[in-house]
Amino acid sequence: MFRTKRSALVRRLWRSRAPGGEDEEEGAGGGGGGGGGELRGEGTTDGRAHGAGGGGAGRAGCCLGKAVRGAKGHHPHPPAAGPGAAGCAEADLKALTHSVLKKLKERQLELLLQAVESRGGTRTACLLLPGRLDCRPGPGAPAGSQPAQQPPSSYSLPLLLCKVFRWPDLRHSSEVKRLCCCESYGKINPELVCCNPHHLSRLCELADCPDAVPSSAETGGTNYLAPGGLSDSQLLLEPGDRSHWCVVAYWEEKTRVGRLYCVQEPSLDIFYDLPQGNGFCLGQLNSDNKSQLVQKVRSKIGCGIQLTREVDGVWVYNRSSYPIFIKSATLDNPDSRTLLVHKVFPGFSIKAFDYEKAYSLQRPNDHEFMQQPWTGFTVQISFVKGWGQCYTRQFISSCPCWLEVIFNSR
């Protein structure tokens, strides 16, 4: 019997689904960033779990560092214990997914496959489909092929495809955020919604975050002087051209590499190596640093991050295959005297900066923020390696590769 192109695409898509389950989550470092100071699972080479921008299923414990166990299948709650529970969940998910894929046109299947196989490393087109499809098995479908806990006629397609191809432990649409590059971004209840799983990111939750570690406001003696004698931050406080909304400085340990990058567009990709990349390419900067650790971390930046100014603040999306670490005054309690470093796994987004909170931090009697007025308008981001009291590196200036993002105070 001859196989059609459509059936071949469906089989190829199913083989490209995200790995899931307890074993992968343990191996990929989904647990918290405890003592010892180094990233767990750093040497993992599973391409499917760590594909570019994919935020592999093994890491889908979110920035909280909590690996969700037993999340195979589509059930909103972990399946009941028993020798056949996991197999039934897998069979249900497969039946549901195949029933959806068979309703797509050949061109739609090709677009979905391109997005899945690129793993976020390449900008792919939107896959516009009805938000919900009737996924009931047709006449003659085997018994048990209809999921028991999800009404098939009301299943969210974006959620299903994200669950199958990116995060098997995903349970609710509130856990994801649409990226600004998507046609469906900012639209409420459109007739057609983008179902490209790489046009969504996983949301970080900051409540009881074990990977948020205290960090000193100091930088460990880093020299911040620019050629003109002004600090990078002071350049934004001086009157003049305000067409840019932030500037980005790239550092390797205590040495700044390259010039300040002024950001004018609402969204900026910062990467080392990105197919069809357009933005701030760190790989093109000339560095004299011969440290093996710096070279190793540089090679792991890959697709890097996406920095986006949105209505509610500035968001950072981790497109790389390894965690990033972020410190921002607006991520913490306004009454806190110690800033925390937050760990963000691949495929996750975090609102790294909030303008309103930043203004409220500039209190007249606040020594930390008044001594360095720009601190509340600065975000520091380290690739792969963390810093703070729970890590071997106390200051970000000891991290191999990191960014300083300084925001224009409007």
N, C-alpha and C positions, 0 to 999 in steps of 0.2 A: 504494500500500500504506500503510495507516494505521500510525503509529508509536505504540507503547504507552508508558505513563508510565514503566515500568521501563527500557525502552531509552533513553528521553530522559534519565533520571537517570544511566545508565551513561555516555552520551556527555558529559553535563555534568560528571561527575566526571573523566573522562579529560582534558577541556579544562582542568580546574582543577589538573592535576598540577604539581608543582614544576619550574621550568626547571632544566636541568643543563648541564654541559659546561664546557669551558675558557673560552669567551668570557664567560659570565656570571660565572664565578669571578673572572676578572681585573677585570671592571668593577665588582664589588661590594666590592672591597677585601678579598678573602680573604687577601692577602699580609700579611706581618708589619708591625708598627707601627714602622717605622724612624725615621730622623732627620727633622727638619722639624717634628715635634711634633704634626701635625694628622692627623685621621682621613682615610684615603683613601676615596674613593667616597662621601663624606658627602652629596653633592648628588644621588645616584642616586634616581630617582623611580619605578623599576620596582615597581609595587604587588605583583607576585607574588613578587619577590625579597626585598622588605622589608616584607611584610605583618605586621600586629601579631602579635608573639610567634611569627612563623613561622620566624624564623631561616633566611631564604631559602637556597635551594641554593647561591647564589653565595657565601654566607659560610660554607658548611659545612666550611671548612678547620679548624674548631675553634679554640679559644683559642690553639693553637700558632701560628696564623697561616699554616699550611701549606695552600695550596689544592691539593686532590687533583685531579690532571689526568686526563682521559679516563675519568671515572667513570660515563659513561652506561650505562644498562642495569642488569641485576641480577647480573652476574657477580662472584664474589668476588675476581677479579683483573682488571686492565685487559684489555680485549679485544685480540686480536692486531692488529697494524698491518695496514692494507690498506684499499682504497677502500670495501669493503662491510662492514667490521667494525662500524662505528657503527650502520649501518642494520640489520644483523642483530640487534644487541643491543637496539635500540629495538623492533624487531618482536617479539622474544622477550618483552620486558618487557610490551608491549602485549597480546600473546596471553595471558600468564600473568595479568595484571591483569584482563582482561576475563573470563577463565574463573572468577576468584574473584568478581568483582562479579555475574556472572550467577547465582551460587549464593545470593546474599543476597536476603532478602525486601525488598519495596518499602519497608517502614518502616525497615529497617536501612540501605538505600541513602539514605533521606532524612536519617537521623541522621548518616551519614558525610558527606554533602554539606554539612549544616549546620556540622559541625566544620571541614571543609576550607575552606569559604567564609568562616567567621568568622576564620580564621587565628589562633586563640588569643585574640582580643579579647573573646570572649564565652564564659562557662562553658557547655560542652556536655555532654550526657549520655554515659555510658559506652556503648560499642558492644561488648556481650558476645557473643563468638563462640568456637567451638572454636579452640584455639591453632594448630591445623594443619588444613588442608583438602586433600582430594585435588583437585588443580588440573589433572589430565590432560585434554588436549583430547578432546572427544567424537569419536564416529565421524564420519569425513568431514572432520575438521579438516585444514587445509592442512599440507603437509609443512614441517618447520622451525618449527612453532608450539610445539613442546615444548622448553623450555629445556634446554640440554645439560649445564649444570654444577650445577643444583640439582634434587635429587630432588623432583618436584612433590608427591608424597604426604606429604612431611615439611617442606614450606616453612612457615616461621614467618609467620603472618599479620600480627602487629604489625610485624615487621621489614619485610615487603613493603609495607605501607601507609605506613609512615614513609619508606621509600625512594621510593615513587612521589609522595607528596604533600608531603614536607618536605626530605629529604636524599638526592639521587640517589647520592651517594658513600658512603652507609652500607653497611657490609659485614658487621657482626656485632652480635648482640644485646647484647654486652658494652659497646658504645659508647653505649648509651642508658640512661636512668634513668627509672623510673616516678614521676610526680608524686603527692604525697600526696592530691590531690583525687580520685584514681582508685579505683574499687572494687577493683581488682586489686592495689593498693599493699600490699606486705608479704605477699602470699599466694604460697605456693610450689606450683607445678604444679596450679593449679585446673583443673577441667574446662572452664570457660568463662573466657576471658581478655579484658580490654578491648583492643580494636583501634583505639580512637580515637587517631589519630596526634598529636593535640595534648594527650594525657594522658601523653606521654613527652617527655623533654628529652635533648639530646645532652650527653654527659659531657666535661668539659674534662680534658685531661691536662697535667700540669705539668712533666713531664720535658723537658729542653731546649727550653724555651719562649722563643723569640726576642722575644716581646712582653712578657716579664717584665723590667721595667727597674728599676734601683736607685732607691730613694727615701729621702730623709732622714727620720729619725724626727721632725724638727721640722715645724711647721705654718705657718711663715712669719709668725709674729706674730699668729695668730688669737686673739681674746679668747674664752676658754671660760667666762667667769664667768656664772653663772645669777643671777637676781634676788636670791636669798637670800645671795649671796656665796660659795656653794659652787660648785665646778665641776660640770658635768653628771655626770662620772664619780664624783665623791665622793658624789653623791646615792645611788648604788647601794651604796656602801661603808658608809653610815650604817645603823645598826639601824632596823628599821621594817618596813613592808609589803613582803613578798617575793613577792606574788602575780604580779608581772610577771617575765618572764624576760629582757627587754631593754627599752631605751628607744631611740627613734630621733630624731635631730635633723636637720633639713633646713637646709642652708646655701647661700647664694649668695655666692660669693667669701668675704669675711671676715665676712659678716653672717649671723647665724642668723635664719631666717624662721619665725615661728610658735612654738608651745610644744613641749616634749618630748612625744613620743607613746609612752605606755607600752603594751607588747605583752603580752597575757595569753593570747590564743589561740595554738595551735601554729603557725598559718600566717597571714601577713599580706601583703596586696597593697599595694605602694607605687606610686602611679601619678599621672599628671597628668590623663589623660583615658582612661577605660576604660569601655566599654559595660557596664552592669549592675555597675559597680564597687562593691566594699565593702571598706573598709580606710582607709589613710592617703592622702587625696587632696591632692596638692601643689597642684593647680589652685585649690583653695579658700583657700589661704593668701594673705594680703595682703602683697604685696612692694612696697617703694618703690624697688627697683633699676630704673633706667631704661636700663641697659646693653643695647645691641642684641644683643650676644653672649649675654647671660643670657636675653633674651627668645627668641632663636633656639633656644637649647638647651632651654629650658623647653618649647617647642612640639614638641621631638623626643622628650621623655620618654615620651609616649604611654602605653602599657600598663605601662611601668616594669618593676619586678621583683617577684618573690615571695620572701619570706623565710620559711623553714620550719625549725622546730626538730624534728630527728629523733633517732633513737636514737644515731647515731654522731656527731652534731654539728649545726651549723646550715648549711643549704644556701641558696644564692642562685640563683634561676632568672631569666634575662634574658628578659622577655616583650616587650621593646620592639623597635623596628626598627633600633636602632643599638647598637654595642658599649657595654659598661660597663667600668669599671676598678676593681679591688679591691686593697686592701692589708690584709693580716692577718698578725699574727705567727705564726699557726699554719699558714700556707701555705708557710712557708720552712723551711730546715734549722735545727734547734734551735741549732746552733753558729754560725749566721750572725749577723753584727753589723749587717747592712744588710737592711732589709725591701724586698721587691720589689713592684712594681705589676703585677698580672696582668690581661690583656685578655680579656674574655669576650664572645663574639659572640652575636647574637640566637638564641634557641632553645636555648642551652647552659646547663648547671648546673655549679656549683662548690661544693665543701664549703668555705665561707669561714671556718668557725670550728670548732675542736676543743677541747672543755673539758679533756680530759686533757693535751693539748699545752700549753694555756694555763697550767695549774698548773705544769707542768715548767719553763716559761720563767721563773717567779718564783724565780730562784736568788739566794741571799744576796749573792753577789759580783758580780751583774750590774748594772752601773751604769745602763744604759739603762732597764731594767725596774723597778729599785728606786727610781730618781728619780721615775718616774711609774708607780706600781704598777698603774694601770688599763690601761696601754698594751696589755698582753697580752690584755685582755678587750674590745678595741675593734677594730671593722672600719670602714674608710673606703671609700666607694663613690662614684665620680664618673660622671655620665651624659655620654656622647658624647666628652668630652675627657679625655685622659690627663695624667699628670704624672710628674715624675722626671727623671733625667739625660738621657734620650733624647727629652724633649719640651721645648717652649718654656716650659712651666710647671714650675718646680722644686718647688713646694709645692701641696698639694691646696687650700689656701686661695686659690689663684689660679684654680681651676677654677670655671666659671660656676655649675654646679648639682651639689651633692654631698650625701651622707648620712654621718652618723656614727652607727654602731650600737654601743651600749654594753651589754655583757652582764652580767647579774646573776651574781655569783660564787657562786651557789647559797646 
